[in-house]
Amino acid sequence: MNKSKTNILSFKRITAAFLLLIMLGFTAAGIGAYFAPVSVKAENAVATGHVNAGVSGLRVRTQPDTSTGDNIITVVDDSFTFDIYDTVYTSDTYYWYRIGFYLNGSYTYGYISGEFTTKDVSYSEDADFEAYLDEQGFPESYKDALRQLHAQYPKWVFVADYVNKDWNEVVENESVLGRSLIYASAKSSWKSIEPGCYDWNTGSWIELDSGGWVQASEELLEYALDPRNFLTEPYIFMFESLAYNASLQTEEGLNQIIAGTFMENSDHDLSYNGESHTYSSALMLAGRESGVSPYHLATRIIQEQGSSGYGGSISGTVPGYNGFYNYYNQGAAMSGGNSAVTNGMIYASREDASTLRPWNTRMKSIIGGAGIIGSGYIDRGQNTIYYEKFDVVSDSPYWHQYMTNVLAPRSEASNASEAYSSYTKQNTGLVFTIPVYNNMPQEACPLPDGDGDPNNLLSDLSVDNFKLTPTFSRYTTEYSLIVENSVDSVTINASAISGSADIDGTGAHSLDVGGNNIEVTVTAQNGSQRKYYINVVRKEAEPPKEPDTPETPENPDNPETPSFSTDYKLDEERGFISGITVGDNISTVLNSVNISGGATSAVYNKNGGLKNGSDIIATGDRLVITDSSGKEIAGYTFVVYGDIDGNGSVDLVEIVYIKRHLLGSSKLEGAYLEAADANRSGEVDLADIVSVKNQLLGRKLIKQD
């Protein structure tokens, strides 16, 4: 859909929304929405609530504080309901409910996290609102939350914004290294361990921006991207318009936002054009001149500089840049050997009359920086907190993003919500533009909650008195070993890089004759596992010699000398066998192997297990020829070109393996690397992806012989 058509549709949707608002706000019937009746057991409660589905192990505490385990009253799951007395904010991001509930027959008071709970609101069937949701095209997975908001705030308007982008495409682009960050002290499941993000050797995350900011995990990114996670108050405010609106935005509302921050009752010099200002009047002026909501400017300053104003960008004392200020941290990113603050000061000190730079007064930074937000973001369609972070609406998406903090919209939404009084929220037609993507997951992406050291790599793996093949490497997980029949057990030794990881599978292992697959499992502190495999082959016992019977000397012309031949292609140097048609089974292959002199042939999977005749040949399987005593006389690893994951078929997964290899995130080795060279050019490159696609589309089959 082209841009002009999209704008027309958006205009029609917003027009329809306001028409519905007028109808809902001024009809005689009105809206039959109300807060849920207070509990008869707690008549002073303002509402009831419940723990969200799927949540378990949630703690109820005596205080809204997670820094100690001494204040835990009880632990509950998603069957738990409670009365709500108050909402308590402990940071820009987190809030708690003060609740009452029955515990062991006694009515008890405590605090529970608002993050994993929902305030109950009674929704009466509203045919007009249901029709509006359908007209907007909201998916079913959005509707329950919007119904709850409508019941609580019947004048609010929700606009579905179909951004016409595939969900997986958006996740992939927002996962680009350095584009979506999280603070280094976050839970381990919130931080990425992909290449370039985590140092497995030291067990530490790689800092990508000053102040300890690291790459967010894909799971956290998906949570932050999914609008359905934020269709509750206060988070819904990340979808509110950021444009200046004199009828809604007041100094009184600004004072609600800056209360308790460094901007309340500040003695900072905020003079401008001969007039003195407070922070609230300064932000109102900046909003009028820039066309940006002063509420958004206030929350952006709090996000960038902290509630206490600890950010160096507004100290005015950065070495070499005394007297310069950068309230919105524009141009502040770690690069060129400079910290983020230093680069922000360089930006602030440069001359640009259109943005009031150099910012050598606080007011020039506040007003000039607001103008940049207005012209650079609001005016180009990034007119919500969500779109400022996730650039999915501009002509050149993904790169033009105001902040890298993946949870910044959630944090700023909490601040923005506090600008409005309960009366204003209840009686004002606030408009929220909510993104909808193509091919979204059926349900909202959950917030990851795992924690602990993720390092599950071994630093060493060995077998007493024997040498593994190949030589140990921490990223290689499959090894082999052949021992004589007289060896009936082996002892496995292993050490982990992380001292917090657990290792299972070491010690003595008894051996059967033939293949013995031994697993060594490394479990990281966060519960993630990595398995290492050692296939130990114990030889057959040598048959006893007949007494007084002289040995028959070896004779190549002796018909009893074991031998084999095949029409398949053998790479003696690398030990590969190829030429197998995709989908051939074991019986087909073995029937083409000619053996004599008492030799036998068999095929084993990559872990040493014997495959049956009906099993499909896959890359990584091994053809083994043995003599009459069971001694291996030849062995070759199968290569089925295009079958890179070793499942015996060629499918879309192969493209993923090639991409990861080319990006360096997961290097292919051995037979799997050879199988990835689908066009047989001698190297793995983008042309091999084309060959796989042609095979899948039936245009041209991958050549196997």
C-alpha positions in Angstrom: 0.0 0.0 0.0 1.5 3.4 -0.9 1.9 6.2 1.6 -0.9 8.4 0.3 -3.4 5.6 0.6 -2.2 4.8 4.1 -2.6 8.4 5.1 -6.2 8.4 3.7 -7.1 5.2 5.6 -5.5 6.6 8.8 -7.5 9.8 8.4 -10.7 7.8 7.9 -10.0 5.7 10.9 -9.4 8.7 13.2 -12.4 10.5 11.8 -14.5 7.4 12.6 -13.0 7.3 16.0 -14.0 10.8 16.8 -17.5 10.3 15.4 -17.8 7.4 17.8 -16.4 9.5 20.6 -19.0 12.2 20.0 -21.7 9.6 19.9 -20.5 7.8 23.1 -20.0 11.0 25.0 -23.2 12.9 24.2 -26.0 10.4 23.7 -28.6 10.3 26.3 -28.0 6.6 27.1 -24.3 7.2 27.7 -22.1 4.3 28.6 -22.9 1.6 31.1 -19.3 1.1 32.2 -18.2 1.1 35.8 -15.5 -0.1 38.1 -16.0 -3.5 39.6 -18.1 -3.5 42.8 -15.9 -3.3 45.9 -15.4 -6.5 47.8 -18.0 -7.1 50.6 -15.1 -8.2 52.7 -13.1 -5.0 52.1 -15.5 -2.1 51.7 -12.7 0.5 51.4 -11.1 -1.3 48.4 -11.2 0.6 45.1 -11.1 -2.5 42.9 -10.3 -6.2 42.7 -7.5 -7.9 40.8 -6.0 -11.2 39.8 -2.6 -12.7 38.9 -2.1 -13.0 35.2 -2.5 -16.4 33.5 0.6 -18.6 33.5 2.3 -16.7 36.4 3.5 -18.8 39.3 5.8 -18.2 42.2 4.7 -14.5 42.6 5.5 -13.1 46.0 3.2 -11.0 48.2 5.3 -8.7 50.4 4.9 -6.5 53.5 6.5 -3.6 51.6 6.9 -2.8 47.8 10.6 -3.8 47.9 12.3 -6.8 46.3 15.8 -6.1 47.7 15.2 -8.5 50.7 13.6 -11.9 51.2 12.6 -11.0 54.8 9.4 -9.2 53.7 7.7 -12.1 51.9 4.2 -12.9 53.2 3.3 -15.7 50.9 3.8 -17.0 47.3 0.9 -17.2 44.9 0.0 -18.3 41.3 -2.6 -17.4 38.7 -5.5 -18.7 40.8 -4.9 -15.8 43.3 -7.4 -12.9 43.5 -7.3 -9.9 45.8 -8.8 -6.5 46.8 -6.9 -3.4 45.6 -6.6 -0.3 47.9 -3.9 1.8 46.2 -1.3 1.9 43.4 2.3 2.7 44.5 5.0 3.7 42.0 8.5 2.8 43.1 10.3 3.9 39.9 9.7 5.2 36.5 8.9 1.7 35.3 7.5 -0.4 38.2 4.4 -0.1 40.3 2.7 -2.1 43.0 -0.8 -2.7 44.3 -1.5 -2.4 48.0 -3.9 -5.4 48.4 -6.0 -7.3 50.9 -6.7 -11.0 50.8 -7.5 -13.9 53.0 -4.5 -16.0 54.3 -5.2 -19.0 56.6 -8.6 -17.5 57.5 -7.4 -14.0 58.4 -7.7 -10.9 56.2 -4.2 -9.8 55.4 -2.7 -6.7 53.8 0.4 -6.6 51.6 1.9 -5.5 48.2 2.0 -7.3 44.9 3.8 -6.4 41.7 1.6 -4.7 39.1 3.8 -6.2 36.4 2.3 -9.7 36.7 -1.3 -8.8 37.8 -4.4 -7.1 36.4 -6.9 -4.8 37.9 -10.4 -6.2 37.3 -12.9 -3.9 35.5 -16.4 -4.9 34.7 -17.2 -4.7 31.0 -20.9 -4.5 30.1 -21.7 -5.7 26.5 -21.4 -2.6 24.3 -22.6 -3.3 20.8 -21.4 0.1 19.5 -17.9 -0.4 20.9 -17.7 -4.0 19.5 -18.7 -2.8 16.1 -16.0 -0.1 16.3 -13.3 -2.7 17.2 -14.4 -4.7 14.2 -14.4 -1.6 11.9 -10.9 -0.7 13.0 -9.8 -4.3 12.3 -8.3 -5.0 15.7 -7.3 -8.7 16.0 -9.1 -10.8 18.6 -6.0 -11.0 20.7 -6.2 -7.2 21.2 -9.9 -6.9 22.1 -10.2 -8.2 25.7 -7.6 -5.6 26.9 -9.3 -2.8 25.0 -12.7 -3.8 26.4 -11.3 -3.4 29.9 -9.8 0.0 29.1 -13.1 1.1 27.5 -15.0 0.0 30.6 -12.7 2.1 32.8 -12.3 5.0 30.4 -15.3 5.1 28.0 -14.3 8.3 26.2 -10.8 7.0 25.1 -10.4 6.3 21.4 -8.3 3.4 20.1 -7.0 3.5 16.5 -5.6 0.4 14.8 -2.6 1.3 12.8 -1.8 -1.5 10.3 1.9 -0.8 9.6 2.0 -3.5 6.9 5.1 -5.2 8.0 5.7 -8.8 8.9 6.3 -9.5 12.6 9.4 -11.7 12.0 10.9 -9.0 9.7 10.5 -6.4 12.4 12.0 -8.6 15.1 15.0 -9.4 12.8 15.6 -5.7 12.0 15.2 -4.5 15.6 17.7 -7.3 16.7 20.5 -5.7 14.8 23.5 -5.4 17.1 23.4 -2.1 19.0 19.8 -1.2 18.0 17.9 -2.5 21.0 19.7 -2.4 24.4 19.0 -3.1 28.0 20.9 -2.2 31.2 23.7 -4.6 32.1 22.3 -5.3 35.6 19.1 -6.8 34.1 18.2 -10.4 34.4 20.2 -12.7 32.2 17.2 -13.7 30.1 16.8 -10.1 29.2 20.3 -9.9 27.7 21.5 -11.5 24.4 24.1 -14.2 24.2 24.4 -14.0 20.5 27.8 -13.4 18.8 29.1 -10.0 19.6 26.9 -9.6 22.6 28.4 -12.0 25.2 31.9 -13.1 25.9 31.8 -16.8 26.7 35.4 -16.9 27.8 34.9 -14.4 30.6 31.2 -14.9 31.2 30.4 -11.2 30.7 28.2 -9.2 28.4 29.8 -6.8 26.0 29.1 -3.1 26.6 27.6 -1.5 23.5 26.9 2.0 24.9 28.3 4.0 27.8 26.9 3.3 31.2 26.8 -0.5 30.9 24.1 -0.9 28.1 24.2 -4.3 26.4 22.2 -6.0 23.6 18.7 -7.0 24.6 17.7 -10.7 24.1 15.3 -11.5 21.3 12.7 -12.7 23.9 12.8 -9.3 25.7 12.7 -7.5 22.3 9.6 -9.4 21.3 7.9 -8.6 24.6 8.7 -4.9 24.2 7.6 -4.9 20.5 4.3 -6.6 21.1 1.6 -3.9 21.6 -0.7 -6.4 23.3 1.6 -6.3 26.4 0.8 -2.7 27.0 -2.9 -2.3 26.6 -3.3 -1.5 30.2 -3.1 1.7 32.2 -0.4 3.2 32.5 1.4 1.5 29.6 -1.2 2.4 27.0 0.3 5.9 27.1 3.2 4.8 24.9 0.6 4.9 22.1 -0.7 8.4 22.9 -0.1 11.2 20.4 3.0 13.3 21.2 1.8 16.4 19.4 1.2 19.6 21.3 -2.5 20.0 22.4 -3.2 23.2 24.3 -6.6 21.9 25.4 -5.1 18.9 27.1 -1.6 19.8 28.3 -1.3 22.2 31.2 1.3 23.3 33.7 -0.8 21.5 36.4 -0.3 18.3 34.5 3.4 18.9 34.0 3.8 19.5 37.8 2.3 16.0 38.3 5.0 14.5 36.1 8.0 16.4 37.6 6.9 16.0 41.2 9.6 14.3 43.2 12.2 14.8 40.5 15.1 17.3 40.2 12.8 19.6 38.2 10.5 20.2 41.1 11.4 23.4 43.0 14.8 23.6 41.2 17.1 26.6 41.5 18.5 26.1 38.0 18.8 29.2 35.9 16.0 28.9 33.3 16.0 32.5 32.0 15.2 33.0 28.3 14.6 36.2 26.3 14.6 38.2 29.5 12.1 36.0 31.3 12.6 33.6 34.2 11.0 30.2 34.1 10.3 27.2 36.2 10.7 23.8 34.6 7.0 23.5 34.1 6.7 26.9 32.4 9.9 26.2 30.4 8.5 22.9 29.1 5.2 24.5 28.2 7.1 27.1 26.2 9.2 24.4 24.5 6.0 22.5 23.6 4.3 25.5 22.0 7.4 26.4 19.9 8.2 22.8 18.8 4.7 21.4 18.4 5.6 18.5 20.8 3.6 17.6 23.9 5.3 19.2 26.9 4.3 16.0 28.9 6.5 14.0 26.5 9.4 16.5 26.8 9.2 16.1 30.6 9.2 12.3 30.5 12.0 12.2 28.0 14.2 14.4 30.2 13.4 12.1 33.2 14.2 9.0 31.0 17.5 10.5 29.8 18.8 12.3 33.0 17.1 10.2 35.7 14.7 11.5 38.4 17.5 12.9 40.4 19.1 14.6 37.4 22.3 12.6 37.8 23.0 12.6 34.0 26.3 14.3 33.2 24.7 15.9 30.1 23.0 18.6 32.2 25.7 19.1 34.9 27.4 21.9 32.9 30.7 20.6 34.2 31.8 18.0 31.6 35.6 18.5 31.2 36.3 20.5 28.1 32.6 21.5 27.7 31.9 23.6 30.8 28.6 25.4 30.5 27.1 23.2 27.8 23.9 21.2 28.3 22.0 18.4 26.4 18.7 17.7 28.2 17.5 15.1 25.7 20.9 13.4 25.1 20.8 14.1 21.4 23.9 12.9 19.6 24.9 11.1 22.8 26.1 7.6 21.8 29.4 5.9 22.6 31.6 6.0 19.5 35.0 7.0 18.2 36.6 6.3 21.6 34.4 8.8 23.3 31.8 8.2 25.9 28.1 8.9 25.2 28.2 12.0 27.4 31.2 13.4 25.6 29.7 12.9 22.2 26.5 14.6 23.4 28.6 17.6 24.6 30.3 17.7 21.2 26.9 17.9 19.6 25.6 20.5 22.0 28.7 22.7 21.4 28.4 22.9 17.6 26.8 25.9 16.0 23.4 25.5 14.3 21.0 28.5 14.5 18.0 26.4 13.5 18.3 24.3 16.7 19.6 27.2 18.9 23.0 25.6 19.2 25.4 25.9 20.8 23.4 24.9 23.9 25.3 27.1 26.3 22.2 27.7 28.5 19.7 25.3 29.9 16.8 26.9 28.1 18.4 26.7 24.7 18.9 23.0 25.2 15.3 22.4 26.4 13.7 24.5 23.5 16.2 23.7 20.8 16.2 20.0 21.6 12.4 20.0 21.6 12.5 21.4 18.1 14.7 18.5 16.9 12.2 16.0 18.4 9.3 17.8 16.6 10.9 18.1 13.2 12.9 14.9 13.3 10.3 12.5 14.8 6.7 13.8 15.4 6.4 15.5 12.0 7.6 12.4 10.1 5.1 10.0 11.6 7.0 8.8 14.7 4.4 10.6 16.8 4.1 8.1 19.8 6.7 7.0 22.3 6.4 3.5 20.8 7.2 4.8 17.3 10.1 6.9 18.5 11.8 3.8 19.8 10.6 1.3 17.1 10.8 3.1 13.7 8.4 1.0 11.7 6.5 3.8 10.0 9.1 6.0 8.3 10.1 5.7 4.6 13.5 4.2 5.7 12.5 2.1 8.7 14.5 0.8 11.7 17.5 3.1 11.7 15.9 6.4 12.7 15.1 5.7 16.4 15.4 8.1 19.2 16.5 5.7 21.9 18.1 2.3 22.1 16.7 1.3 25.5 14.2 -1.4 24.5 12.0 -0.7 27.6 12.1 3.1 27.3 8.5 3.3 25.9 7.2 1.3 28.9 9.1 3.6 31.3 8.1 6.8 29.7 4.5 5.7 29.4 4.3 5.4 33.2 5.5 9.0 33.6 3.2 10.2 30.9 0.2 8.7 32.6 0.8 10.6 35.8 0.3 13.9 34.0 -3.4 13.4 33.8 -5.7 13.5 36.8 -8.2 10.7 37.3 -10.9 13.2 36.4 -9.2 14.2 33.1 -8.6 10.5 32.2 -12.3 9.7 32.9 -13.7 12.7 30.9 -11.3 13.3 28.0 -11.2 11.6 24.6 -7.6 10.7 24.6 -6.5 9.1 21.3 -4.2 6.1 21.2 -2.7 4.8 17.9 -1.9 1.1 18.4 0.3 -0.8 15.9 -0.8 -4.1 14.3 1.7 -6.3 12.4 1.2 -9.1 9.9 1.7 -12.7 11.0 1.9 -11.8 14.7 2.1 -14.7 17.3 -1.3 -15.9 18.3 -0.8 -14.7 21.9 1.2 -11.8 23.4 4.9 -12.5 23.8 5.7 -13.0 27.5 8.2 -11.1 29.5 11.2 -13.5 30.0 11.9 -14.0 33.7 14.9 -16.4 33.9 18.0 -15.3 35.6 21.5 -16.4 36.4 24.7 -17.0 34.6 23.9 -18.4 31.1 27.4 -19.9 30.4 27.1 -23.6 29.7 30.3 -24.2 27.8 33.1 -26.6 28.9 36.6 -25.4 29.2 38.0 -29.0 29.0 36.8 -32.5 28.1 38.9 -35.6 28.2 39.0 -39.4 28.6 41.6 -40.9 30.9 44.5 -42.5 28.8 42.8 -41.9 25.5 42.7 -39.1 22.9 39.4 -37.7 21.6 38.7 -37.2 17.9 38.6 -34.3 17.0 40.7 -32.4 19.5 38.5 -30.7 22.2 37.1 -27.3 21.3 34.5 -25.7 23.6 32.1 -25.1 20.7 32.4 -28.7 19.3 29.9 -31.0 20.9 30.5 -34.4 19.2 33.6 -36.6 19.6 34.6 -40.2 19.0 36.9 -42.8 20.4 37.8 -46.4 19.5 39.2 -48.7 22.2 40.3 -52.3 22.2 38.0 -55.1 23.4 40.0 -55.4 26.5 38.9 -52.0 27.6 35.6 -52.4 29.4 35.2 -48.9 30.9 36.4 -45.4 30.4 36.6 -42.4 32.8 35.3 -39.0 31.5 36.7 -35.7 32.9 35.2 -32.3 32.2 35.5 -28.7 33.5 33.1 -25.8 32.9 34.1 -22.2 32.1 31.7 -20.9 34.7 32.0 -22.0 38.3 28.2 -21.7 38.7 27.5 -24.4 36.1 26.7 -28.1 36.9 28.2 -31.0 34.9 26.5 -34.4 34.6 27.9 -37.4 32.9 31.6 -37.4 34.1 33.2 -40.3 35.9 33.4 -44.0 35.0 31.3 -45.5 32.2 31.1 -49.2 31.5 31.4 -50.2 27.8 29.4 -52.7 25.7 31.0 -54.2 22.6 30.2 -51.8 19.7 29.0 -48.2 20.0 28.6 -46.5 23.3 27.1 -43.0 23.3 28.1 -41.0 26.4 26.4 -37.7 27.1 28.0 -34.9 29.2 25.5 -32.3 30.1 26.4 -28.8 31.2 23.6 -26.9 33.0 24.1 -23.2 33.4 23.0 -21.3 36.5 20.0 -20.0 34.5 18.9 -23.5 33.6 20.0 -23.6 30.0 21.8 -26.8 28.9 24.4 -27.8 26.4 25.2 -31.5 25.7 28.5 -32.9 24.6 28.6 -36.4 23.0 31.4 -39.0 23.0 30.8 -42.1 20.9 33.1 -44.8 22.2 33.4 -47.9 20.0 34.6 -51.0 21.8 36.1 -53.5 19.4 34.9 -57.1 19.0 37.0 -59.8 20.8 39.5 -61.5 18.5 38.4 -65.1 17.8 40.8 -67.8 19.3 43.2 -69.4 16.9 42.8 -73.1 16.0 45.7 -75.1 17.6 48.4 -76.5 15.3 46.9 -74.7 12.3 49.4 -72.5 10.6 48.2 -68.9 9.8 47.4 -68.3 6.2 49.6 -65.5 5.0 47.9 -62.4 3.7 47.4 -62.6 0.0 45.7 -60.0 -2.0 44.6 -62.7 -4.5 43.0 -64.7 -1.7 39.2 -64.6 -2.2 38.7 -64.6 1.5 40.4 -61.2 1.9 37.6 -58.7 2.9 37.0 -56.0 0.4 34.2 -53.7 -0.8 33.3 -51.4 -3.7 30.6 -48.9 -4.6 29.5 -46.6 -7.4 29.0 -43.7 -5.0 31.7 -41.0 -5.0 34.3 -41.5 -2.3 36.6 -38.7 -1.0 39.4 -40.7 0.5 41.3 -37.7 1.8 38.4 -36.3 3.8 36.5 -39.5 4.3 33.3 -38.4 2.6 30.8 -40.5 0.5 28.4 -38.6 -1.8 26.1 -39.1 -4.8 23.1 -40.2 -2.7 19.7 -39.0 -3.9 17.8 -37.0 -1.4 15.4 -39.4 0.3 17.3 -42.6 -0.3 17.0 -45.1 2.5 19.6 -47.3 4.1 18.6 -50.5 2.2 19.0 -48.7 -1.2 22.5 -47.6 -0.3 23.7 -50.8 1.2 22.4 -52.8 -1.8 24.7 -50.7 -4.0 27.8 -51.5 -1.8 29.5 -54.7 -3.1 31.3 -56.6 -0.3 33.3 -59.8 -0.3 35.7 -61.9 1.8 33.4 -62.0 4.8 33.1 -58.2 5.0 29.8 -56.6 6.3 28.4 -53.1 5.9 26.2 -50.9 8.1 25.2 -47.3 8.5 25.3 -45.5 11.8 23.8 -42.1 12.7 26.0 -39.2 13.9 25.7 -40.3 17.5 26.8 -43.9 16.8 23.4 -45.5 16.7 22.7 -48.2 14.1 20.2 -47.2 11.5 17.5 -49.5 10.1 16.9 -50.3 6.4 13.9 -48.0 6.1 15.7 -45.0 7.6 16.6 -42.1 5.4 20.3 -41.4 4.6 21.3 -38.0 6.1 24.4 -35.8 6.1 26.5 -36.9 9.0 25.5 -40.6 8.9 28.5 -43.0 8.6 29.0 -46.0 6.3 31.2 -48.6 8.2 32.7 -51.7 6.5 34.0 -54.4 8.9 35.7 -57.7 8.5 34.5 -61.0 9.8 35.9 -60.3 13.2 34.1 -56.9 13.5 37.2 -54.9 12.9 36.5 -51.7 10.9 38.4 -51.7 7.6 36.8 -48.6 6.1 34.5 -45.8 7.1 33.0 -42.8 5.3 30.7 -39.9 6.3 27.7 -39.3 4.1 27.3 -35.9 2.4 23.8 -35.1 1.0 24.2 -31.7 -0.7 21.6 -29.3 0.6 20.9 -31.4 3.7 22.8 -29.1 6.1 21.0 -29.9 9.3 21.4 -33.7 8.9 17.7 -34.7 8.8 17.8 -36.3 5.4 15.7 -33.7 3.6 16.2 -30.2 2.1 13.9 -27.5 3.6 13.8 -23.9 4.7 15.9 -24.6 7.7 18.9 -25.1 5.5 18.8 -21.4 4.5 18.9 -20.4 8.1 22.1 -22.6 8.6 23.8 -21.0 5.6 22.9 -17.5 6.8 24.3 -18.2 10.3 27.5 -19.6 8.8 28.0 -16.5 6.6 27.3 -14.1 9.5 29.7 -16.1 11.7 27.1 -16.8 14.4 27.2 -20.6 14.0 30.0 -22.0 11.8 29.5 -25.2 9.9 32.2 -27.9 10.0 33.0 -31.2 8.3 30.4 -33.0 6.3 27.8 -30.3 7.2 30.0 -27.6 5.7 30.5 -29.7 2.6 26.7 -30.2 2.3 26.2 -26.4 2.5 28.1 -26.0 -0.8 24.9 -26.8 -2.6 26.1 -25.4 -6.0 29.5 -27.2 -5.7 31.5 -24.0 -6.2 34.1 -25.0 -3.6 32.9 -22.4 -1.0 29.7 -21.6 0.9 28.2 -18.3 -0.3 24.8 -16.6 -1.1 24.6 -18.6 -4.3 24.1 -21.7 -2.2 20.9 -20.2 -0.8 19.6 -19.7 -4.3 20.3 -23.4 -5.0 18.4 -24.5 -2.0 15.4 -22.2 -3.0 15.5 -23.7 -6.5 15.3 -27.2 -5.0 12.4 -26.2 -2.8 10.5 -24.6 -5.7 11.2 -27.5 -8.0 13.0 -25.3 -10.5 16.4 -27.1 -10.4 17.4 -30.0 -8.2 20.7 -29.8 -6.4 23.3 -32.0 -8.1 24.4 -34.9 -5.9 26.9 -36.9 -8.1 
